[in-house]
């Protein structure tokens, strides 16, 4: 695997740093031979040059012109000032030029290296008698950084050839991966004219001397960017050894450390592709497949480790916890699952969350500016998304708890049972245990949570027959949704008045804590939506922004996502729903409340349809004198990451409270039905928004 075959043309594939007296004639010599037999061009100092504390120019040049550095940390490695200075140079190249550094802990414990214990403590103490403290500190920090990296640990009792085979295989795969990456980058750049002066001054073309300046600039940039996100192994994987030593902060703590959760089943093949790309760019151990690892277990493990490291005074861990952010890629159900876990865990320093629109719905990503179309899964697209994550602002979002209680049947199974295709997120109801304070004798109680919306009636009904999880990709799902919405147009023919909300349920709200009051539902309302986000059914805002008169007279506010209030909106039919397409269009505003309660009694219908965050189900209603209760209440908040395109508003942002523009039609009364029909028949009055695809109405 000669370097001439690579587009980046490094002089060496691998530079080996080692203590000659420990391993030259044994492990390191055998490793070097195995690398060369694999046609991997390695640099191993065959001459005993370990004299003095400085490395010669030829050796320094060899380090700079190598893709990978293998650091063999043996018992007496730190006793050589030459080795320590070599390590400092390697770690500088890792930071400035993206050199891949792979440590091998050869018959030493990683914690001895990281915390300078045992032979490493003794070696540094001896150096202090003749080396100034500034240089000692430079060496110590280099040891801290290299010990935090992912590598291999070898102790007696294992065959050395097994370890060597493992190292050679990994190095070979890493070289091939880098080769493929830079080949793709060169192909993409061939037709691009780029001036290096447009990049950050810290990126040096001399990092890749054999390349033309355009390619060198494009290659250097991602390495600098990615150092802001990578997390070392010891943060992610708890160690067995207990360390009492305190040490100072590593100056290279990432600015934006991230944990990435990907639903590999979302978006067809895109989920798997995205998972592969994130693992190629970051530490594989900080990227999780939600099909294999549940987020609650992952976060409990990592935060427990961070808390333990914090107690030891580990400043790297402390700052990592302070700066940590989460990325979740999947549909709204997947995103809601992670948000619910973060909310329920009540972490000491809850991380903010960025959502990648991957799957169906994507109201959460859209509401916070991340878009609603499936993202690119190539290296450049993921790097661009990571850059957005680093620049994003934090906002809080309310979480809503939903409780469903019904009388236990005398025989047979108890409904509602969520459809089998419903994912195992928080949106699938969980039955409470007998000892739970929410349990009521003689009843079955279910509970869950949502972040986007809860709807009941016609809107949930038209989506129920073709639940989106049955489809394989976002395009199919959105096309199907568009067709389902057309069913609203015929609702008056198939949806009898007995199933209108007022006939189905008695509704109560709590605007002030402890004070329930009845909510009047107009008799024509066929669908009711409880909104947490200003993004519903593809990005529409059914609540709109009440004008100043309505805000004053009815005590209404814009739809803030962090005010502990849920917006309750009603719709009569398809024409009413299409009002959302008009400028300043909105549904029938019914209430803003801290809690809302639906009570269903025997009478109007045998069942109704409900939906949480896009997940519909068919809900049986009482057939005797019993009552089915659905109650929604505020359940805390989590931190979200929002881009400059965020449409959500915060009550704590002064700019969000400005507004209340006069609306074209701000009526919420039933007598406005005729006016709606007139509006939609007048071309001069009704115009589709620029971002609405008219093909959805074909």
SULZI-V982776 format. One record per residue. PSI is psi in degrees with one decimal (999 if undefined). OMEGA is omega in whole degrees, 0 to 359 (none if undefined). NEAR is the number of other ideal C-beta (glycine too) atoms within 12 Angstrom. Layout:
BEGIN
<<PSI	OMEGA	NEAR> <PSI	OMEGA	NEAR>>
END
This chain:
BEGIN
<<65.4	184	28> <150.5	185	18> <-21.0	181	26> <-16.9	180	15> <-6.6	184	20> <148.2	177	29> <-26.2	182	29> <-15.5	170	38> <49.2	171	27> <149.2	180	42> <-36.7	179	25> <144.0	173	35> <-41.1	186	40> <133.8	170	47> <130.1	182	42> <120.6	176	45> <127.6	186	51> <164.3	175	43> <109.7	187	38> <-43.5	183	30> <-25.4	182	20> <-45.6	195	28> <-0.1	185	33> <-47.9	186	28> <-0.9	182	17> <-104.0	187	23> <-51.4	184	36> <-40.4	178	38> <-42.5	179	24> <-37.1	178	28> <-44.9	180	38> <-41.3	179	35> <-41.5	180	21> <-37.7	177	30> <-44.6	183	33> <-31.9	175	23> <-25.8	177	17> <7.4	181	26> <33.0	173	20> <120.7	185	39> <107.8	184	32> <152.4	174	40> <117.5	174	34> <124.0	180	34> <99.6	182	32> <-12.7	179	18> <148.0	180	12> <86.5	183	14> <9.2	185	23> <70.0	179	28> <126.8	182	17> <180.0	184	17> <-4.6	183	22> <148.1	177	19> <146.2	184	29> <161.5	184	20> <-37.0	181	12> <-41.5	179	15> <-39.3	178	31> <-39.8	178	24> <-37.0	179	20> <-38.4	177	33> <-47.1	183	39> <-30.8	185	31> <25.1	177	30> <143.4	178	41> <-42.5	186	45> <143.1	172	44> <123.2	172	45> <118.1	182	47> <111.1	181	48> <98.9	184	49> <94.4	181	50> <-179.0	187	33> <-40.4	185	28> <16.8	181	28> <-45.7	185	43> <-11.4	178	39> <-14.6	179	27> <114.2	176	37> <-29.4	177	31> <-47.2	179	32> <-41.1	181	43> <-39.6	178	42> <-35.6	176	32> <-41.5	179	42> <-39.9	178	42> <-45.0	180	34> <-40.2	179	36> <-44.1	182	43> <-30.5	174	36> <-43.6	178	27> <-33.2	178	34> <-42.3	182	37> <-45.1	188	29> <-30.2	188	24> <1.2	178	37> <19.7	177	35> <137.4	178	39> <121.4	182	34> <124.1	182	41> <108.9	180	35> <146.7	172	42> <114.5	180	43> <95.0	188	33> <102.3	180	38> <29.9	171	30> <153.8	177	38> <137.0	177	25> <-35.4	180	37> <-28.8	176	31> <-37.0	179	32> <-47.6	185	45> <-41.7	184	41> <8.0	180	33> <65.5	177	37> <170.0	176	26> <-131.9	183	27> <-28.3	180	26> <-36.3	176	40> <-43.3	180	25> <-39.3	182	17> <-45.7	180	33> <-34.5	179	34> <-39.2	178	19> <-38.1	179	19> <-30.7	184	29> <-22.2	181	20> <-17.6	183	12> <-2.9	181	13> <140.2	181	23> <156.3	187	14> <-30.7	179	14> <-41.4	179	11> <-39.1	178	21> <-43.3	180	28> <-36.5	177	23> <-42.6	178	26> <-42.1	182	37> <-43.2	180	36> <-34.8	177	32> <-39.3	177	43> <-39.8	178	41> <-45.2	183	39> <-45.3	183	35> <-31.9	180	46> <-16.8	179	41> <-6.4	183	39> <159.7	178	40> <133.4	181	29> <-144.7	182	34> <148.4	179	33> <120.9	183	29> <129.0	172	32> <160.0	178	17> <146.3	184	12> <-7.4	178	10> <144.5	178	17> <131.7	180	14> <-34.3	183	26> <-28.9	177	17> <-43.2	178	16> <-42.9	180	30> <-43.5	178	32> <-41.6	180	21> <-42.7	180	23> <-46.2	182	38> <-41.9	180	34> <-44.3	180	19> <-44.2	181	27> <-42.8	180	41> <-44.2	179	26> <-38.9	180	22> <-40.3	178	29> <-43.4	180	35> <-39.2	179	24> <-44.2	179	25> <-39.2	179	36> <-46.9	180	27> <-41.6	183	22> <-47.6	182	33> <-28.6	176	33> <-44.0	178	22> <-42.5	180	24> <-41.7	180	32> <-41.9	180	25> <-38.9	181	17> <-28.1	187	21> <-15.8	185	24> <-38.9	184	16> <11.0	184	9> <133.4	176	16> <121.1	186	12> <135.1	176	22> <128.9	181	12> <-21.8	182	25> <-16.6	180	12> <-11.9	180	15> <172.0	181	23> <140.9	181	15> <-24.5	183	12> <-12.9	181	17> <119.0	185	26> <130.8	177	24> <-26.1	181	26> <-10.4	176	19> <-29.3	181	34> <74.7	192	36> <-25.5	185	21> <-0.6	182	21> <158.4	173	25> <154.8	187	20> <-35.5	182	25> <-50.1	181	26> <-39.5	181	30> <-43.3	180	31> <-44.8	182	32> <-29.0	181	39> <-33.3	183	43> <-33.9	186	34> <-49.2	182	33> <-37.6	181	34> <-43.9	179	37> <-40.3	181	29> <-45.3	188	34> <-23.2	177	34> <-18.3	179	33> <-14.5	189	27> <-22.6	188	39> <140.7	179	41> <131.5	181	40> <159.6	184	38> <-39.9	189	28> <-19.3	174	38> <-34.9	187	41> <-29.9	185	36> <112.7	181	24> <140.7	178	22> <152.2	178	26> <-35.4	185	13> <142.1	177	20> <127.8	184	14> <131.0	181	28> <-10.7	183	14> <139.2	174	22> <147.4	175	18> <162.0	187	30> <169.6	184	19> <138.9	171	19> <125.2	183	31> <-11.1	184	20> <37.4	173	27> <131.5	182	32> <141.3	180	35> <-29.8	186	26> <64.6	179	34> <136.9	184	38> <148.8	165	44> <131.2	186	45> <126.2	178	48> <122.4	183	45> <129.9	171	44> <100.0	186	43> <-11.8	180	32> <-9.9	182	29> <149.8	175	46> <30.3	182	37> <-123.9	181	24> <-13.9	186	18> <-37.0	180	34> <-46.1	178	35> <-39.0	179	24> <-41.2	180	26> <-39.9	178	41> <-44.3	180	36> <-42.6	182	25> <-45.1	179	35> <-39.1	180	42> <-27.6	177	25> <-32.1	184	28> <-33.9	185	38> <-178.2	171	37> <125.6	183	31> <-26.8	183	25> <-5.0	176	26> <8.4	179	34> <125.4	190	35> <137.1	174	37> <115.1	183	27> <-14.8	174	39> <-14.9	182	21> <-29.1	183	17> <124.0	179	27> <139.7	185	24> <-30.9	180	42> <-41.8	179	27> <-41.8	180	17> <-50.1	184	30> <-37.0	176	36> <-45.0	182	21> <-48.3	184	23> <-42.7	181	38> <-32.0	175	33> <-40.8	178	23> <-42.1	179	29> <-40.3	179	35> <-39.9	178	22> <-43.5	179	25> <-34.6	178	35> <-40.0	179	23> <-28.3	178	17> <-3.7	181	25> <19.0	181	18> <101.5	184	34> <-30.7	176	22> <-46.4	180	35> <-40.0	180	40> <-46.9	181	28> <-32.4	176	26> <-42.9	179	39> <-40.3	181	31> <-33.3	186	23> <-5.1	189	28> <138.8	175	38> <154.9	179	39> <144.9	173	43> <130.6	177	47> <129.0	181	53> <118.8	180	48> <-172.6	175	45> <-176.9	181	46> <-33.6	178	50> <-43.2	178	46> <-46.2	180	49> <-42.7	180	53> <-33.9	177	48> <-50.1	181	40> <-42.2	179	47> <-41.2	179	50> <-39.2	179	41> <-46.5	180	35> <-39.7	180	40> <-44.4	184	34> <-32.0	183	25> <-21.9	180	27> <55.6	182	18> <152.4	182	27> <-33.2	178	17> <81.1	186	24> <130.3	181	30> <147.0	173	39> <158.0	189	35> <132.5	172	46> <140.4	184	44> <128.3	177	56> <121.8	181	50> <102.3	183	41> <102.4	181	47> <-137.9	184	49> <158.7	177	44> <-78.8	178	45> <34.1	177	45> <-35.1	178	42> <-53.3	178	52> <-41.7	182	48> <-42.0	183	34> <-24.7	181	42> <16.5	170	46> <11.0	182	29> <3.0	178	38> <178.3	178	31> <2.4	177	35> <150.1	178	25> <137.8	183	31> <167.2	170	37> <149.0	181	21> <4.5	180	32> <170.2	184	25> <-45.7	184	35> <-39.5	180	26> <-41.5	180	26> <-39.7	177	37> <-39.7	178	31> <-39.3	178	25> <-42.8	178	38> <-38.3	178	37> <-39.2	176	25> <-39.8	179	33> <-41.9	181	44> <-31.5	184	27> <-8.5	187	21> <153.1	177	31> <160.7	180	25> <140.4	173	27> <150.8	176	32> <153.9	176	33> <138.3	179	47> <146.5	172	39> <139.7	182	38> <130.6	179	44> <136.0	178	34> <132.0	181	44> <132.3	178	35> <122.9	182	42> <132.6	178	33> <155.2	182	33> <135.6	178	27> <130.1	181	21> <148.8	180	18> <-26.3	177	11> <157.0	180	6> <178.2	182	9> <161.3	182	12> <129.7	171	22> <172.3	359	27> <139.3	172	31> <121.5	182	20> <145.5	178	30> <146.9	184	27> <-27.9	182	12> <-3.0	180	19> <130.7	181	29> <162.4	183	33> <52.1	177	26> <-172.8	178	38> <-16.7	184	40> <-12.1	170	40> <124.3	184	31> <144.3	177	34> <126.9	180	25> <134.5	180	26> <155.1	181	21> <163.8	183	13> <-34.5	182	15> <-5.1	181	7> <140.6	182	17> <-20.0	179	11> <-10.8	182	24> <141.5	177	19> <130.6	183	22> <134.1	179	10> <-0.5	182	16> <155.4	168	24> <126.7	182	32> <131.3	179	30> <150.3	178	38> <155.3	179	33> <-162.2	181	41> <160.9	176	39> <161.2	182	47> <-28.5	184	52> <-70.0	186	48> <157.9	169	47> <130.9	179	45> <156.5	182	45> <140.5	177	47> <-137.5	190	45> <-42.1	182	42> <-43.3	178	46> <-34.4	183	39> <-42.8	184	33> <-22.3	179	35> <-15.6	185	39> <-44.8	185	30> <-23.7	183	17> <65.0	181	24> <130.7	189	30> <-21.7	181	38> <-13.9	180	35> <-13.0	183	19> <161.1	192	24> <-22.3	182	19> <167.6	187	25> <-38.4	182	33> <-45.5	178	19> <-43.8	183	20> <-46.7	183	33> <-37.0	177	30> <-41.7	179	22> <-42.3	178	26> <-42.2	181	32> <-41.1	179	26> <-37.8	181	22> <-37.4	181	34> <-27.1	179	33> <-23.2	178	19> <-23.7	177	30> <-31.6	185	34> <-25.9	183	22> <15.5	185	17> <-35.1	182	31> <-21.5	181	21> <-33.6	187	12> <-8.2	184	16> <93.9	184	33> <156.0	181	15> <-24.9	180	21> <-17.6	179	17> <6.8	173	31> <153.6	190	30> <-42.4	183	43> <-30.5	179	28> <-22.9	183	26> <-37.7	192	40> <153.3	168	35> <129.0	187	26> <131.9	176	36> <148.6	177	26> <159.1	175	31> <103.4	178	27> <-33.7	176	26> <143.2	187	15> <127.9	176	12> <-1.4	184	9> <99.2	176	13> <144.8	175	21> <148.3	180	19> <142.4	176	20> <121.9	179	30> <126.0	177	21> <117.9	178	33> <144.8	187	27> <-18.0	182	18> <-6.9	184	30> <121.7	181	40> <-14.3	179	43> <139.3	179	46> <136.4	184	46> <128.8	174	48> <114.8	191	52> <134.0	171	46> <-32.5	182	51> <153.5	175	50> <38.6	180	35> <112.3	184	41> <135.5	174	41> <51.7	176	44> <14.6	174	35> <6.2	180	32> <158.3	181	37> <90.8	185	38> <-24.9	180	42> <-33.2	183	42> <-156.5	176	37> <106.3	180	32> <141.2	178	31> <173.1	187	25> <-34.1	179	20> <-44.3	180	16> <-37.7	179	26> <-36.3	181	24> <-47.9	188	12> <-35.9	184	12> <7.9	178	18> <43.8	178	16> <156.9	179	32> <167.8	169	32> <162.9	184	36> <75.6	177	43> <145.2	182	32> <0.0	184	44> <25.3	183	30> <1.9	181	28> <14.5	178	28> <141.2	175	33> <137.6	181	43> <131.9	182	45> <118.8	186	45> <142.6	178	46> <153.0	175	42> <145.9	182	46> <-42.9	184	40> <-171.5	183	35> <-42.3	181	30> <-38.3	179	31> <-40.6	178	41> <-34.6	181	40> <-12.3	174	32> <-28.3	181	39> <-22.7	181	37> <-18.9	181	33> <155.2	175	30> <130.1	180	23> <20.0	180	26> <149.8	179	36> <166.1	176	42> <-167.7	176	43> <109.5	180	41> <124.0	182	39> <-42.0	183	36> <162.0	162	36> <132.0	188	35> <157.3	174	35> <-31.1	179	31> <153.4	175	34> <143.2	186	43> <128.5	177	32> <126.8	177	37> <120.7	182	26> <128.1	179	35> <167.9	179	22> <140.2	174	18> <-85.8	196	23> <-40.4	188	23> <161.4	178	29> <-21.4	182	20> <165.7	171	25> <178.7	181	39> <138.3	180	37> <159.4	181	48> <136.0	176	42> <120.7	178	45> <43.8	177	49> <-1.9	182	45> <104.8	185	42> <156.0	170	39> <161.5	180	35> <116.8	187	24> <116.5	175	36> <145.0	177	28> <164.2	186	35> <141.3	176	27> <-1.6	177	21> <-145.7	185	16> <7.8	180	10> <174.0	181	24> <137.3	170	26> <128.8	184	40> <132.9	171	32> <121.6	181	42> <132.2	181	37> <130.8	181	43> <157.9	180	30> <140.3	188	28> <26.4	178	30> <-169.2	183	25> <159.1	169	31> <165.3	179	38> <130.2	176	31> <158.3	172	45> <133.2	184	41> <140.8	178	36> <-179.3	179	28> <-15.4	180	13> <13.4	182	19> <132.9	177	33> <-11.4	179	32> <151.2	181	41> <143.7	178	33> <138.6	178	31> <-14.9	181	24> <-2.4	178	17> <114.4	183	22> <-33.3	181	10> <-23.3	180	12> <-24.0	184	25> <-8.7	176	18> <135.2	180	13> <-140.3	183	23> <35.0	180	21> <151.8	177	18> <128.7	183	15> <155.7	182	25> <-38.1	178	22> <106.6	184	27> <27.2	182	30> <138.2	175	27> <14.1	184	35> <157.1	182	19> <-27.5	184	20> <3.3	178	13> <0.5	181	25> <-48.4	181	25> <-37.5	180	15> <-36.0	179	23> <-43.2	179	36> <-39.8	178	19> <-41.7	182	15> <-44.2	184	27> <-8.2	175	29> <-1.7	183	14> <112.5	184	14> <-33.1	182	9> <-23.2	183	9> <-44.1	183	18> <125.8	176	26> <136.7	176	17> <142.6	174	19> <155.0	182	19> <-30.4	185	9> <10.4	179	17> <128.7	179	22> <110.8	184	19> <-18.9	181	13> <-19.3	178	11> <-15.4	183	21> <14.0	179	18> <999	none	9>>
END
